[in-house]
Amino acid sequence: MQRRMGEAVARVARKVNDTVENKTDSLDLANCKLMTFPVGIYKAMRSVTEGIHRISLANNDLKSITSRFVTTFSQLRELNLAGNYLHRLPEEITSLLHLRAINLSRNRFRHFPEPLATVTSLEIIDLEENEIAEVPSEKLASMASLRSLNLRDNPVSREVRLLVRPLIPFDLLLSPEKPIPEA
């Protein structure tokens, strides 16, 4: 087990070093078995954080994202957090003024992460396969840049389905409604 953990740490270190050395605008830490965002990365990347526009932390074991993560990578345009155990986002997510796309599919959200509704630059929100039943339709309708909201495989209520459609100027992706079982 220690050997596997050592290999995982080495893989993360290699990916961080590649990003820093090559001054790329992306950091891909998907599938690294991360339970938290490693604090050492902040120090290792301090010279390039302003140039990071895309981060993938998909398919890890993250239960939360810290405000420090959000404020450190303030220039993000794309954030992929799919396939984790997230159920909320820090309020500081509203400070990501350049964020255009966020993937939160296959997480544990029970409620729509409302701080997203105030990120005016967001064009794409993917919340597929969560546990969301209610959405703040009026707040979403006021998001001028939003082009696509994916809520497939969420238990979105019938009332929300009927209410949301006429209000929204963007593509809303929902799973087909299941027939109501007869008693």
Rosetta constraint file for C-alpha pairs under 8 A:
AtomPair CA 1 CA 5 HARMONIC 6.31 0.50
AtomPair CA 2 CA 6 HARMONIC 6.04 0.50
AtomPair CA 3 CA 7 HARMONIC 6.20 0.50
AtomPair CA 4 CA 8 HARMONIC 6.20 0.50
AtomPair CA 5 CA 9 HARMONIC 6.21 0.50
AtomPair CA 6 CA 10 HARMONIC 6.13 0.50
AtomPair CA 7 CA 11 HARMONIC 6.11 0.50
AtomPair CA 8 CA 12 HARMONIC 6.32 0.50
AtomPair CA 8 CA 32 HARMONIC 6.11 0.50
AtomPair CA 8 CA 33 HARMONIC 7.26 0.50
AtomPair CA 9 CA 13 HARMONIC 6.16 0.50
AtomPair CA 10 CA 14 HARMONIC 6.11 0.50
AtomPair CA 11 CA 15 HARMONIC 6.28 0.50
AtomPair CA 11 CA 32 HARMONIC 7.49 0.50
AtomPair CA 12 CA 16 HARMONIC 6.18 0.50
AtomPair CA 12 CA 29 HARMONIC 6.58 0.50
AtomPair CA 12 CA 32 HARMONIC 6.83 0.50
AtomPair CA 13 CA 17 HARMONIC 6.01 0.50
AtomPair CA 14 CA 18 HARMONIC 6.04 0.50
AtomPair CA 15 CA 19 HARMONIC 6.31 0.50
AtomPair CA 15 CA 27 HARMONIC 7.30 0.50
AtomPair CA 15 CA 28 HARMONIC 6.99 0.50
AtomPair CA 15 CA 29 HARMONIC 7.13 0.50
AtomPair CA 16 CA 20 HARMONIC 6.24 0.50
AtomPair CA 16 CA 27 HARMONIC 6.96 0.50
AtomPair CA 16 CA 41 HARMONIC 7.27 0.50
AtomPair CA 16 CA 44 HARMONIC 7.64 0.50
AtomPair CA 16 CA 45 HARMONIC 7.40 0.50
AtomPair CA 17 CA 21 HARMONIC 5.85 0.50
AtomPair CA 17 CA 44 HARMONIC 7.98 0.50
AtomPair CA 18 CA 22 HARMONIC 5.81 0.50
AtomPair CA 18 CA 23 HARMONIC 7.93 0.50
AtomPair CA 19 CA 23 HARMONIC 5.54 0.50
AtomPair CA 19 CA 24 HARMONIC 5.28 0.50
AtomPair CA 19 CA 25 HARMONIC 7.50 0.50
AtomPair CA 19 CA 26 HARMONIC 6.86 0.50
AtomPair CA 19 CA 27 HARMONIC 6.24 0.50
AtomPair CA 20 CA 24 HARMONIC 7.11 0.50
AtomPair CA 20 CA 44 HARMONIC 7.94 0.50
AtomPair CA 20 CA 45 HARMONIC 6.29 0.50
AtomPair CA 20 CA 47 HARMONIC 7.85 0.50
AtomPair CA 20 CA 48 HARMONIC 6.40 0.50
AtomPair CA 23 CA 48 HARMONIC 6.78 0.50
AtomPair CA 23 CA 51 HARMONIC 7.70 0.50
AtomPair CA 24 CA 51 HARMONIC 7.59 0.50
AtomPair CA 24 CA 52 HARMONIC 7.22 0.50
AtomPair CA 25 CA 51 HARMONIC 5.51 0.50
AtomPair CA 25 CA 52 HARMONIC 4.29 0.50
AtomPair CA 25 CA 53 HARMONIC 5.25 0.50
AtomPair CA 25 CA 54 HARMONIC 6.36 0.50
AtomPair CA 26 CA 52 HARMONIC 5.55 0.50
AtomPair CA 26 CA 53 HARMONIC 6.01 0.50
AtomPair CA 26 CA 54 HARMONIC 4.60 0.50
AtomPair CA 26 CA 55 HARMONIC 5.71 0.50
AtomPair CA 27 CA 52 HARMONIC 7.11 0.50
AtomPair CA 27 CA 54 HARMONIC 6.31 0.50
AtomPair CA 27 CA 55 HARMONIC 4.79 0.50
AtomPair CA 27 CA 56 HARMONIC 6.44 0.50
AtomPair CA 28 CA 55 HARMONIC 5.75 0.50
AtomPair CA 28 CA 56 HARMONIC 4.81 0.50
AtomPair CA 28 CA 57 HARMONIC 6.67 0.50
AtomPair CA 29 CA 55 HARMONIC 7.54 0.50
AtomPair CA 29 CA 56 HARMONIC 5.72 0.50
AtomPair CA 29 CA 57 HARMONIC 5.05 0.50
AtomPair CA 29 CA 58 HARMONIC 7.34 0.50
AtomPair CA 30 CA 56 HARMONIC 5.58 0.50
AtomPair CA 30 CA 57 HARMONIC 4.55 0.50
AtomPair CA 30 CA 58 HARMONIC 4.54 0.50
AtomPair CA 30 CA 59 HARMONIC 5.78 0.50
AtomPair CA 30 CA 60 HARMONIC 6.51 0.50
AtomPair CA 31 CA 57 HARMONIC 7.42 0.50
AtomPair CA 31 CA 58 HARMONIC 6.38 0.50
AtomPair CA 31 CA 59 HARMONIC 4.99 0.50
AtomPair CA 31 CA 60 HARMONIC 5.40 0.50
AtomPair CA 32 CA 59 HARMONIC 7.69 0.50
AtomPair CA 32 CA 60 HARMONIC 6.00 0.50
AtomPair CA 33 CA 59 HARMONIC 7.52 0.50
AtomPair CA 33 CA 60 HARMONIC 4.67 0.50
AtomPair CA 33 CA 61 HARMONIC 5.85 0.50
AtomPair CA 34 CA 38 HARMONIC 7.91 0.50
AtomPair CA 34 CA 60 HARMONIC 5.19 0.50
AtomPair CA 34 CA 61 HARMONIC 5.50 0.50
AtomPair CA 34 CA 62 HARMONIC 6.27 0.50
AtomPair CA 35 CA 60 HARMONIC 6.79 0.50
AtomPair CA 35 CA 61 HARMONIC 4.66 0.50
AtomPair CA 35 CA 62 HARMONIC 4.58 0.50
AtomPair CA 35 CA 63 HARMONIC 6.90 0.50
AtomPair CA 36 CA 61 HARMONIC 7.62 0.50
AtomPair CA 36 CA 62 HARMONIC 5.52 0.50
AtomPair CA 36 CA 63 HARMONIC 7.37 0.50
AtomPair CA 36 CA 64 HARMONIC 7.27 0.50
AtomPair CA 36 CA 65 HARMONIC 7.65 0.50
AtomPair CA 37 CA 41 HARMONIC 7.90 0.50
AtomPair CA 37 CA 62 HARMONIC 7.78 0.50
AtomPair CA 37 CA 65 HARMONIC 7.50 0.50
AtomPair CA 37 CA 69 HARMONIC 7.78 0.50
AtomPair CA 38 CA 42 HARMONIC 7.80 0.50
AtomPair CA 39 CA 43 HARMONIC 7.53 0.50
AtomPair CA 40 CA 44 HARMONIC 6.27 0.50
AtomPair CA 41 CA 45 HARMONIC 5.87 0.50
AtomPair CA 42 CA 46 HARMONIC 5.84 0.50
AtomPair CA 42 CA 72 HARMONIC 7.54 0.50
AtomPair CA 45 CA 49 HARMONIC 5.91 0.50
AtomPair CA 48 CA 52 HARMONIC 6.73 0.50
AtomPair CA 49 CA 72 HARMONIC 6.68 0.50
AtomPair CA 49 CA 73 HARMONIC 5.71 0.50
AtomPair CA 49 CA 75 HARMONIC 7.98 0.50
AtomPair CA 50 CA 73 HARMONIC 6.61 0.50
AtomPair CA 50 CA 74 HARMONIC 6.98 0.50
AtomPair CA 50 CA 75 HARMONIC 5.93 0.50
AtomPair CA 51 CA 75 HARMONIC 7.02 0.50
AtomPair CA 52 CA 73 HARMONIC 6.74 0.50
AtomPair CA 52 CA 75 HARMONIC 6.52 0.50
AtomPair CA 52 CA 76 HARMONIC 6.33 0.50
AtomPair CA 53 CA 73 HARMONIC 7.97 0.50
AtomPair CA 53 CA 75 HARMONIC 5.77 0.50
AtomPair CA 53 CA 76 HARMONIC 4.20 0.50
AtomPair CA 53 CA 77 HARMONIC 5.06 0.50
AtomPair CA 53 CA 78 HARMONIC 6.43 0.50
AtomPair CA 54 CA 76 HARMONIC 5.80 0.50
AtomPair CA 54 CA 77 HARMONIC 5.98 0.50
AtomPair CA 54 CA 78 HARMONIC 4.74 0.50
AtomPair CA 54 CA 79 HARMONIC 5.95 0.50
AtomPair CA 55 CA 76 HARMONIC 7.50 0.50
AtomPair CA 55 CA 78 HARMONIC 6.50 0.50
AtomPair CA 55 CA 79 HARMONIC 5.17 0.50
AtomPair CA 55 CA 80 HARMONIC 6.30 0.50
AtomPair CA 56 CA 79 HARMONIC 5.99 0.50
AtomPair CA 56 CA 80 HARMONIC 4.55 0.50
AtomPair CA 56 CA 81 HARMONIC 6.38 0.50
AtomPair CA 57 CA 79 HARMONIC 7.91 0.50
AtomPair CA 57 CA 80 HARMONIC 5.90 0.50
AtomPair CA 57 CA 81 HARMONIC 5.15 0.50
AtomPair CA 57 CA 82 HARMONIC 7.40 0.50
AtomPair CA 58 CA 80 HARMONIC 5.77 0.50
AtomPair CA 58 CA 81 HARMONIC 4.71 0.50
AtomPair CA 58 CA 82 HARMONIC 4.67 0.50
AtomPair CA 58 CA 83 HARMONIC 5.60 0.50
AtomPair CA 58 CA 84 HARMONIC 6.79 0.50
AtomPair CA 59 CA 81 HARMONIC 7.51 0.50
AtomPair CA 59 CA 82 HARMONIC 6.16 0.50
AtomPair CA 59 CA 83 HARMONIC 4.37 0.50
AtomPair CA 59 CA 84 HARMONIC 5.69 0.50
AtomPair CA 60 CA 83 HARMONIC 6.65 0.50
AtomPair CA 60 CA 84 HARMONIC 5.48 0.50
AtomPair CA 61 CA 83 HARMONIC 7.96 0.50
AtomPair CA 61 CA 84 HARMONIC 5.19 0.50
AtomPair CA 61 CA 85 HARMONIC 6.23 0.50
AtomPair CA 62 CA 84 HARMONIC 5.30 0.50
AtomPair CA 62 CA 85 HARMONIC 5.62 0.50
AtomPair CA 62 CA 86 HARMONIC 6.49 0.50
AtomPair CA 63 CA 84 HARMONIC 6.79 0.50
AtomPair CA 63 CA 85 HARMONIC 4.70 0.50
AtomPair CA 63 CA 86 HARMONIC 4.72 0.50
AtomPair CA 63 CA 87 HARMONIC 7.36 0.50
AtomPair CA 64 CA 85 HARMONIC 7.55 0.50
AtomPair CA 64 CA 86 HARMONIC 5.48 0.50
AtomPair CA 64 CA 87 HARMONIC 7.52 0.50
AtomPair CA 64 CA 88 HARMONIC 7.15 0.50
AtomPair CA 64 CA 89 HARMONIC 7.21 0.50
AtomPair CA 65 CA 69 HARMONIC 6.68 0.50
AtomPair CA 65 CA 70 HARMONIC 7.79 0.50
AtomPair CA 65 CA 86 HARMONIC 7.89 0.50
AtomPair CA 65 CA 89 HARMONIC 6.55 0.50
AtomPair CA 65 CA 90 HARMONIC 6.89 0.50
AtomPair CA 66 CA 70 HARMONIC 6.75 0.50
AtomPair CA 66 CA 90 HARMONIC 6.46 0.50
AtomPair CA 67 CA 71 HARMONIC 6.15 0.50
AtomPair CA 67 CA 90 HARMONIC 5.76 0.50
AtomPair CA 67 CA 91 HARMONIC 7.56 0.50
AtomPair CA 67 CA 92 HARMONIC 5.72 0.50
AtomPair CA 67 CA 93 HARMONIC 7.64 0.50
AtomPair CA 68 CA 72 HARMONIC 5.84 0.50
AtomPair CA 69 CA 73 HARMONIC 6.24 0.50
AtomPair CA 70 CA 74 HARMONIC 6.09 0.50
AtomPair CA 70 CA 92 HARMONIC 6.39 0.50
AtomPair CA 70 CA 93 HARMONIC 6.10 0.50
AtomPair CA 70 CA 95 HARMONIC 7.83 0.50
AtomPair CA 70 CA 96 HARMONIC 7.31 0.50
AtomPair CA 71 CA 92 HARMONIC 7.05 0.50
AtomPair CA 71 CA 95 HARMONIC 7.43 0.50
AtomPair CA 71 CA 96 HARMONIC 7.92 0.50
AtomPair CA 74 CA 95 HARMONIC 7.22 0.50
AtomPair CA 74 CA 96 HARMONIC 5.54 0.50
AtomPair CA 74 CA 97 HARMONIC 7.67 0.50
AtomPair CA 75 CA 96 HARMONIC 6.70 0.50
AtomPair CA 75 CA 97 HARMONIC 7.45 0.50
AtomPair CA 75 CA 98 HARMONIC 6.10 0.50
AtomPair CA 75 CA 99 HARMONIC 7.57 0.50
AtomPair CA 76 CA 96 HARMONIC 6.65 0.50
AtomPair CA 76 CA 98 HARMONIC 6.14 0.50
AtomPair CA 76 CA 99 HARMONIC 5.51 0.50
AtomPair CA 77 CA 98 HARMONIC 5.25 0.50
AtomPair CA 77 CA 99 HARMONIC 3.95 0.50
AtomPair CA 77 CA 100 HARMONIC 5.12 0.50
AtomPair CA 77 CA 101 HARMONIC 6.51 0.50
AtomPair CA 78 CA 99 HARMONIC 5.92 0.50
AtomPair CA 78 CA 100 HARMONIC 6.00 0.50
AtomPair CA 78 CA 101 HARMONIC 4.83 0.50
AtomPair CA 78 CA 102 HARMONIC 5.86 0.50
AtomPair CA 79 CA 99 HARMONIC 7.73 0.50
AtomPair CA 79 CA 101 HARMONIC 6.43 0.50
AtomPair CA 79 CA 102 HARMONIC 4.88 0.50
AtomPair CA 79 CA 103 HARMONIC 6.40 0.50
AtomPair CA 80 CA 102 HARMONIC 5.81 0.50
AtomPair CA 80 CA 103 HARMONIC 4.71 0.50
AtomPair CA 80 CA 104 HARMONIC 6.77 0.50
AtomPair CA 81 CA 102 HARMONIC 7.53 0.50
AtomPair CA 81 CA 103 HARMONIC 5.67 0.50
AtomPair CA 81 CA 104 HARMONIC 5.22 0.50
AtomPair CA 81 CA 105 HARMONIC 7.47 0.50
AtomPair CA 82 CA 103 HARMONIC 5.61 0.50
AtomPair CA 82 CA 104 HARMONIC 4.74 0.50
AtomPair CA 82 CA 105 HARMONIC 4.72 0.50
AtomPair CA 82 CA 106 HARMONIC 5.64 0.50
AtomPair CA 82 CA 107 HARMONIC 6.57 0.50
AtomPair CA 83 CA 104 HARMONIC 7.57 0.50
AtomPair CA 83 CA 105 HARMONIC 6.38 0.50
AtomPair CA 83 CA 106 HARMONIC 4.64 0.50
AtomPair CA 83 CA 107 HARMONIC 5.64 0.50
AtomPair CA 84 CA 106 HARMONIC 6.70 0.50
AtomPair CA 84 CA 107 HARMONIC 5.18 0.50
AtomPair CA 84 CA 108 HARMONIC 7.84 0.50
AtomPair CA 85 CA 107 HARMONIC 4.98 0.50
AtomPair CA 85 CA 108 HARMONIC 5.52 0.50
AtomPair CA 86 CA 107 HARMONIC 5.36 0.50
AtomPair CA 86 CA 108 HARMONIC 5.42 0.50
AtomPair CA 86 CA 109 HARMONIC 6.57 0.50
AtomPair CA 87 CA 107 HARMONIC 6.80 0.50
AtomPair CA 87 CA 108 HARMONIC 4.75 0.50
AtomPair CA 87 CA 109 HARMONIC 4.19 0.50
AtomPair CA 87 CA 110 HARMONIC 6.81 0.50
AtomPair CA 88 CA 109 HARMONIC 6.52 0.50
AtomPair CA 88 CA 113 HARMONIC 6.26 0.50
AtomPair CA 89 CA 93 HARMONIC 6.95 0.50
AtomPair CA 89 CA 113 HARMONIC 6.56 0.50
AtomPair CA 89 CA 115 HARMONIC 7.49 0.50
AtomPair CA 90 CA 115 HARMONIC 7.87 0.50
AtomPair CA 91 CA 115 HARMONIC 5.94 0.50
AtomPair CA 92 CA 96 HARMONIC 7.68 0.50
AtomPair CA 93 CA 115 HARMONIC 6.66 0.50
AtomPair CA 93 CA 116 HARMONIC 7.11 0.50
AtomPair CA 93 CA 119 HARMONIC 7.70 0.50
AtomPair CA 94 CA 115 HARMONIC 5.97 0.50
AtomPair CA 94 CA 116 HARMONIC 6.63 0.50
AtomPair CA 94 CA 118 HARMONIC 6.13 0.50
AtomPair CA 94 CA 119 HARMONIC 5.28 0.50
AtomPair CA 95 CA 119 HARMONIC 7.57 0.50
AtomPair CA 96 CA 119 HARMONIC 7.01 0.50
AtomPair CA 97 CA 119 HARMONIC 6.66 0.50
AtomPair CA 97 CA 120 HARMONIC 7.26 0.50
AtomPair CA 97 CA 121 HARMONIC 6.36 0.50
AtomPair CA 98 CA 121 HARMONIC 5.90 0.50
AtomPair CA 98 CA 122 HARMONIC 7.88 0.50
AtomPair CA 99 CA 119 HARMONIC 7.42 0.50
AtomPair CA 99 CA 121 HARMONIC 5.85 0.50
AtomPair CA 99 CA 122 HARMONIC 5.69 0.50
AtomPair CA 100 CA 121 HARMONIC 5.51 0.50
AtomPair CA 100 CA 122 HARMONIC 4.16 0.50
AtomPair CA 100 CA 123 HARMONIC 5.05 0.50
AtomPair CA 100 CA 124 HARMONIC 6.38 0.50
AtomPair CA 101 CA 122 HARMONIC 5.89 0.50
AtomPair CA 101 CA 123 HARMONIC 5.91 0.50
AtomPair CA 101 CA 124 HARMONIC 4.61 0.50
AtomPair CA 101 CA 125 HARMONIC 6.00 0.50
AtomPair CA 102 CA 122 HARMONIC 7.85 0.50
AtomPair CA 102 CA 124 HARMONIC 6.38 0.50
AtomPair CA 102 CA 125 HARMONIC 5.23 0.50
AtomPair CA 102 CA 126 HARMONIC 6.35 0.50
AtomPair CA 103 CA 125 HARMONIC 6.12 0.50
AtomPair CA 103 CA 126 HARMONIC 4.68 0.50
AtomPair CA 103 CA 127 HARMONIC 6.63 0.50
AtomPair CA 104 CA 125 HARMONIC 7.57 0.50
AtomPair CA 104 CA 126 HARMONIC 5.64 0.50
AtomPair CA 104 CA 127 HARMONIC 5.02 0.50
AtomPair CA 104 CA 128 HARMONIC 7.36 0.50
AtomPair CA 105 CA 126 HARMONIC 5.73 0.50
AtomPair CA 105 CA 127 HARMONIC 4.42 0.50
AtomPair CA 105 CA 128 HARMONIC 4.48 0.50
AtomPair CA 105 CA 129 HARMONIC 5.67 0.50
AtomPair CA 105 CA 130 HARMONIC 6.59 0.50
AtomPair CA 106 CA 127 HARMONIC 7.36 0.50
AtomPair CA 106 CA 128 HARMONIC 6.28 0.50
AtomPair CA 106 CA 129 HARMONIC 4.78 0.50
AtomPair CA 106 CA 130 HARMONIC 5.73 0.50
AtomPair CA 107 CA 129 HARMONIC 7.01 0.50
AtomPair CA 107 CA 130 HARMONIC 5.56 0.50
AtomPair CA 108 CA 130 HARMONIC 5.43 0.50
AtomPair CA 108 CA 131 HARMONIC 6.42 0.50
AtomPair CA 109 CA 113 HARMONIC 7.51 0.50
AtomPair CA 109 CA 130 HARMONIC 5.43 0.50
AtomPair CA 109 CA 131 HARMONIC 5.66 0.50
AtomPair CA 109 CA 132 HARMONIC 6.27 0.50
AtomPair CA 110 CA 130 HARMONIC 6.80 0.50
AtomPair CA 110 CA 131 HARMONIC 4.57 0.50
AtomPair CA 110 CA 132 HARMONIC 4.60 0.50
AtomPair CA 110 CA 133 HARMONIC 7.16 0.50
AtomPair CA 111 CA 131 HARMONIC 7.32 0.50
AtomPair CA 111 CA 132 HARMONIC 5.07 0.50
AtomPair CA 111 CA 133 HARMONIC 6.99 0.50
AtomPair CA 111 CA 134 HARMONIC 6.55 0.50
AtomPair CA 111 CA 135 HARMONIC 7.33 0.50
AtomPair CA 112 CA 132 HARMONIC 6.23 0.50
AtomPair CA 112 CA 134 HARMONIC 6.95 0.50
AtomPair CA 112 CA 135 HARMONIC 5.66 0.50
AtomPair CA 112 CA 136 HARMONIC 7.36 0.50
AtomPair CA 113 CA 117 HARMONIC 7.83 0.50
AtomPair CA 114 CA 118 HARMONIC 7.64 0.50
AtomPair CA 114 CA 136 HARMONIC 7.49 0.50
AtomPair CA 115 CA 119 HARMONIC 7.21 0.50
AtomPair CA 116 CA 122 HARMONIC 7.90 0.50
AtomPair CA 117 CA 139 HARMONIC 6.04 0.50
AtomPair CA 117 CA 140 HARMONIC 5.93 0.50
AtomPair CA 117 CA 143 HARMONIC 6.76 0.50
AtomPair CA 118 CA 143 HARMONIC 7.58 0.50
AtomPair CA 120 CA 143 HARMONIC 6.17 0.50
AtomPair CA 120 CA 144 HARMONIC 7.00 0.50
AtomPair CA 120 CA 145 HARMONIC 6.50 0.50
AtomPair CA 121 CA 145 HARMONIC 5.83 0.50
AtomPair CA 121 CA 146 HARMONIC 7.69 0.50
AtomPair CA 122 CA 143 HARMONIC 7.91 0.50
AtomPair CA 122 CA 145 HARMONIC 5.95 0.50
AtomPair CA 122 CA 146 HARMONIC 5.63 0.50
AtomPair CA 123 CA 145 HARMONIC 5.21 0.50
AtomPair CA 123 CA 146 HARMONIC 3.98 0.50
AtomPair CA 123 CA 147 HARMONIC 5.03 0.50
AtomPair CA 123 CA 148 HARMONIC 6.45 0.50
AtomPair CA 124 CA 146 HARMONIC 6.12 0.50
AtomPair CA 124 CA 147 HARMONIC 6.01 0.50
AtomPair CA 124 CA 148 HARMONIC 4.88 0.50
AtomPair CA 124 CA 149 HARMONIC 6.06 0.50
AtomPair CA 125 CA 146 HARMONIC 7.97 0.50
AtomPair CA 125 CA 148 HARMONIC 6.34 0.50
AtomPair CA 125 CA 149 HARMONIC 4.91 0.50
AtomPair CA 125 CA 150 HARMONIC 6.34 0.50
AtomPair CA 126 CA 148 HARMONIC 7.95 0.50
AtomPair CA 126 CA 149 HARMONIC 5.89 0.50
AtomPair CA 126 CA 150 HARMONIC 4.69 0.50
AtomPair CA 126 CA 151 HARMONIC 6.88 0.50
AtomPair CA 127 CA 149 HARMONIC 7.47 0.50
AtomPair CA 127 CA 150 HARMONIC 5.59 0.50
AtomPair CA 127 CA 151 HARMONIC 5.27 0.50
AtomPair CA 127 CA 152 HARMONIC 7.48 0.50
AtomPair CA 128 CA 150 HARMONIC 5.70 0.50
AtomPair CA 128 CA 151 HARMONIC 4.84 0.50
AtomPair CA 128 CA 152 HARMONIC 4.79 0.50
AtomPair CA 128 CA 153 HARMONIC 5.78 0.50
AtomPair CA 128 CA 154 HARMONIC 6.69 0.50
AtomPair CA 129 CA 151 HARMONIC 7.39 0.50
AtomPair CA 129 CA 152 HARMONIC 6.38 0.50
AtomPair CA 129 CA 153 HARMONIC 4.70 0.50
AtomPair CA 129 CA 154 HARMONIC 5.66 0.50
AtomPair CA 130 CA 153 HARMONIC 6.93 0.50
AtomPair CA 130 CA 154 HARMONIC 5.47 0.50
AtomPair CA 131 CA 154 HARMONIC 5.23 0.50
AtomPair CA 131 CA 155 HARMONIC 6.14 0.50
AtomPair CA 132 CA 151 HARMONIC 7.97 0.50
AtomPair CA 132 CA 154 HARMONIC 5.36 0.50
AtomPair CA 132 CA 155 HARMONIC 5.91 0.50
AtomPair CA 132 CA 156 HARMONIC 6.14 0.50
AtomPair CA 133 CA 154 HARMONIC 6.61 0.50
AtomPair CA 133 CA 155 HARMONIC 4.91 0.50
AtomPair CA 133 CA 156 HARMONIC 3.96 0.50
AtomPair CA 133 CA 157 HARMONIC 5.51 0.50
AtomPair CA 134 CA 156 HARMONIC 6.08 0.50
AtomPair CA 134 CA 157 HARMONIC 6.76 0.50
AtomPair CA 134 CA 160 HARMONIC 6.56 0.50
AtomPair CA 135 CA 160 HARMONIC 7.15 0.50
AtomPair CA 136 CA 140 HARMONIC 6.20 0.50
AtomPair CA 137 CA 141 HARMONIC 5.98 0.50
AtomPair CA 137 CA 160 HARMONIC 7.97 0.50
AtomPair CA 137 CA 163 HARMONIC 7.74 0.50
AtomPair CA 137 CA 164 HARMONIC 5.64 0.50
AtomPair CA 137 CA 167 HARMONIC 7.16 0.50
AtomPair CA 137 CA 168 HARMONIC 7.59 0.50
AtomPair CA 138 CA 142 HARMONIC 6.51 0.50
AtomPair CA 138 CA 167 HARMONIC 7.24 0.50
AtomPair CA 139 CA 143 HARMONIC 6.87 0.50
AtomPair CA 140 CA 146 HARMONIC 7.98 0.50
AtomPair CA 140 CA 168 HARMONIC 7.22 0.50
AtomPair CA 141 CA 167 HARMONIC 5.89 0.50
AtomPair CA 141 CA 168 HARMONIC 4.87 0.50
AtomPair CA 141 CA 169 HARMONIC 6.71 0.50
AtomPair CA 146 CA 170 HARMONIC 6.22 0.50
AtomPair CA 147 CA 169 HARMONIC 7.59 0.50
AtomPair CA 147 CA 170 HARMONIC 4.56 0.50
AtomPair CA 147 CA 171 HARMONIC 5.92 0.50
AtomPair CA 148 CA 170 HARMONIC 5.52 0.50
AtomPair CA 148 CA 171 HARMONIC 4.59 0.50
AtomPair CA 148 CA 172 HARMONIC 5.96 0.50
AtomPair CA 148 CA 173 HARMONIC 7.60 0.50
AtomPair CA 149 CA 170 HARMONIC 7.40 0.50
AtomPair CA 149 CA 171 HARMONIC 6.24 0.50
AtomPair CA 149 CA 172 HARMONIC 5.01 0.50
AtomPair CA 149 CA 173 HARMONIC 6.21 0.50
AtomPair CA 150 CA 172 HARMONIC 6.00 0.50
AtomPair CA 150 CA 173 HARMONIC 4.62 0.50
AtomPair CA 150 CA 174 HARMONIC 6.65 0.50
AtomPair CA 151 CA 156 HARMONIC 7.87 0.50
AtomPair CA 151 CA 172 HARMONIC 7.27 0.50
AtomPair CA 151 CA 173 HARMONIC 5.66 0.50
AtomPair CA 151 CA 174 HARMONIC 5.19 0.50
AtomPair CA 151 CA 175 HARMONIC 7.50 0.50
AtomPair CA 152 CA 173 HARMONIC 5.88 0.50
AtomPair CA 152 CA 174 HARMONIC 4.29 0.50
AtomPair CA 152 CA 175 HARMONIC 4.63 0.50
AtomPair CA 153 CA 174 HARMONIC 7.13 0.50
AtomPair CA 153 CA 175 HARMONIC 5.67 0.50
AtomPair CA 154 CA 174 HARMONIC 7.84 0.50
AtomPair CA 154 CA 175 HARMONIC 7.62 0.50
AtomPair CA 156 CA 160 HARMONIC 6.59 0.50
AtomPair CA 156 CA 161 HARMONIC 6.92 0.50
AtomPair CA 157 CA 161 HARMONIC 6.39 0.50
AtomPair CA 158 CA 162 HARMONIC 6.36 0.50
AtomPair CA 159 CA 163 HARMONIC 6.07 0.50
AtomPair CA 160 CA 164 HARMONIC 5.70 0.50
AtomPair CA 161 CA 165 HARMONIC 6.48 0.50
AtomPair CA 162 CA 166 HARMONIC 7.88 0.50
AtomPair CA 163 CA 167 HARMONIC 7.18 0.50
AtomPair CA 164 CA 168 HARMONIC 6.35 0.50
AtomPair CA 165 CA 172 HARMONIC 7.86 0.50
